Amino acid sequence: MRLKNKVALLTGAAAAIKGELMGFGGATAHLFVREGAKVVLTDILDEMGERAAVTLREQGAEAIYLHLDVTSKTDWVHAIDATLDAFGRLDILFNNAGISYPVKVEDLTEEMWDSELAVHAKGAYLGTKTAIPAMRQGGGGTIINTSSVMGIVGSPTSPAYSAAKGAIRTFTKTTALQYAKENIRVNSIHPGYATTPLTQERFSSPEVNKMLLDRTPMGRLGTAEDIANGVLFLASDESSWMTGAELVIDGGMTAQ
Ligand SMILES: NC(=O)c1ccc[n+]([C@@H]2O[C@H](COP(=O)([O-])OP(=O)(O)OC[C@H]3O[C@@H](n4cnc5c(N)ncnc54)[C@H](O)[C@@H]3O)[C@@H](O)[C@H]2O)c1
């Protein structure tokens, strides 16, 4: 019960159905519930998100699903209001929604660039901005932003993704400094290559799979649960003296 009585909002968390491949948001929602939290799953995949919330409730969890396009300020205001209406407080925000366009710079369109920056960087900014007043009302909180190893080192495949994840990395540190005195902690996680609904198709191609394994010293791809365990630590009071930090979970990739 490491999150007893805490309320958490997770973005990009529709893939949370037991028995199906989960994303980081989905696997994290299950761990949060196991540890006593009430969870608000959000995404733009409404049918899947609603089904996920139903399956969580069937297991006895207090869970709801809300539509939240992280690039929309209106959606954010609605989601935070709805969270407070449903559960009365907000303690944990997991800014996790993501997209990816693996192309070379010359093939990267302005639309791809803008949407990568919008979902990742603007999404984390809007979420943080909207959640902070609700956290302050409850005496503090913890925000975990999903960056990537590609927010630390260059990506061989995805320029806009890497730029957006780098933005999240330093935005996290600045926000951490601004709210440290208010008991609002802000940290980033930096996953390496992991199989999720976002990556499953691309990562299962034999050449891509070989390239990823060659780059990963531990010789296996990550799972959503590998990442969720780190998010749980950052969400819990066990990390109570951590803010502005980077938690790398990558099978050794960035140690090279
Ligand atoms: N899988 C990896 O190897 C890996 C590695 C490093 C970082 N990440 C990051 O982890 C996060 C979660 O990805 P995942 O791999 O668990 O896959 P996932 O498919 O479970 O998560 C991505 C989710 O984001 C949602 N989403 C996309 N655009 C959105 C928007 N505008 N508003 C709200 N939701 C939106 C998608 O519908 C999807 O459910 C992403 O930020 C991703 O970039 C993934």
The ligand as a MOL file (V3000), in Angstrom:
LIG
                    3D

  0  0  0     0  0            999 V3000
M  V30 BEGIN CTAB
M  V30 COUNTS 44 48 0 0 0
M  V30 BEGIN ATOM
M  V30 1 N 8.0740 1.8880 -25.8370 0
M  V30 2 C 9.2860 2.4370 -25.8470 0
M  V30 3 O 10.2680 1.8300 -26.2730 0
M  V30 4 C 9.4790 3.8070 -25.2890 0
M  V30 5 C 10.7670 4.2190 -24.9410 0
M  V30 6 C 10.9580 5.4840 -24.3880 0
M  V30 7 C 9.8790 6.3110 -24.1810 0
M  V30 8 N 8.6150 5.8980 -24.5490 0 CHG=1
M  V30 9 C 7.5090 6.8080 -24.2790 0
M  V30 10 O 6.6270 6.2100 -23.3490 0
M  V30 11 C 5.3330 6.8050 -23.4460 0
M  V30 12 C 4.2820 5.7430 -23.4710 0
M  V30 13 O 4.4180 4.9740 -24.6520 0
M  V30 14 P 4.2520 3.4080 -24.7180 0
M  V30 15 O 5.4380 2.8960 -25.4440 0
M  V30 16 O 3.9180 2.8790 -23.3780 0 CHG=-1
M  V30 17 O 3.0450 3.1950 -25.7510 0
M  V30 18 P 1.4460 3.3330 -25.6140 0
M  V30 19 O 0.9260 3.0530 -26.9730 0
M  V30 20 O 0.8760 2.5960 -24.5170 0
M  V30 21 O 1.2860 4.8610 -25.1880 0
M  V30 22 C 1.0760 5.9510 -25.9900 0
M  V30 23 C -0.3530 6.4020 -25.7420 0
M  V30 24 O -0.4110 7.7930 -25.9700 0
M  V30 25 C -1.6750 8.0600 -26.5490 0
M  V30 26 N -1.6810 9.3440 -27.2340 0
M  V30 27 C -1.1280 9.6830 -28.4330 0
M  V30 28 N -1.3970 10.9690 -28.7240 0
M  V30 29 C -2.1290 11.4550 -27.6880 0
M  V30 30 C -2.7120 12.7260 -27.3940 0
M  V30 31 N -2.6100 13.7600 -28.2470 0
M  V30 32 N -3.3830 12.8710 -26.2300 0
M  V30 33 C -3.4920 11.8380 -25.3690 0
M  V30 34 N -2.9920 10.6210 -25.5880 0
M  V30 35 C -2.3160 10.4390 -26.7420 0
M  V30 36 C -1.9050 6.8870 -27.4940 0
M  V30 37 O -3.2670 6.7820 -27.8360 0
M  V30 38 C -1.3650 5.7230 -26.6720 0
M  V30 39 O -2.3820 5.1020 -25.9130 0
M  V30 40 C 5.3900 7.6930 -24.6890 0
M  V30 41 O 5.6080 9.0260 -24.2820 0
M  V30 42 C 6.6040 7.1610 -25.4360 0
M  V30 43 O 7.1790 8.1420 -26.2660 0
M  V30 44 C 8.3920 4.6670 -25.0890 0
M  V30 END ATOM
M  V30 BEGIN BOND
M  V30 1 1 1 2
M  V30 2 2 2 3
M  V30 3 1 2 4
M  V30 4 1 4 5
M  V30 5 2 4 44
M  V30 6 2 5 6
M  V30 7 1 6 7
M  V30 8 2 7 8
M  V30 9 1 8 9
M  V30 10 1 8 44
M  V30 11 1 9 10
M  V30 12 1 9 42
M  V30 13 1 10 11
M  V30 14 1 11 12
M  V30 15 1 11 40
M  V30 16 1 12 13
M  V30 17 1 13 14
M  V30 18 2 14 15
M  V30 19 1 14 16
M  V30 20 1 14 17
M  V30 21 1 17 18
M  V30 22 2 18 19
M  V30 23 1 18 20
M  V30 24 1 18 21
M  V30 25 1 21 22
M  V30 26 1 22 23
M  V30 27 1 23 24
M  V30 28 1 23 38
M  V30 29 1 24 25
M  V30 30 1 25 26
M  V30 31 1 25 36
M  V30 32 1 26 27
M  V30 33 1 26 35
M  V30 34 2 27 28
M  V30 35 1 28 29
M  V30 36 1 29 30
M  V30 37 2 29 35
M  V30 38 1 30 31
M  V30 39 2 30 32
M  V30 40 1 32 33
M  V30 41 2 33 34
M  V30 42 1 34 35
M  V30 43 1 36 37
M  V30 44 1 36 38
M  V30 45 1 38 39
M  V30 46 1 40 41
M  V30 47 1 40 42
M  V30 48 1 42 43
M  V30 END BOND
M  V30 END CTAB
M  END
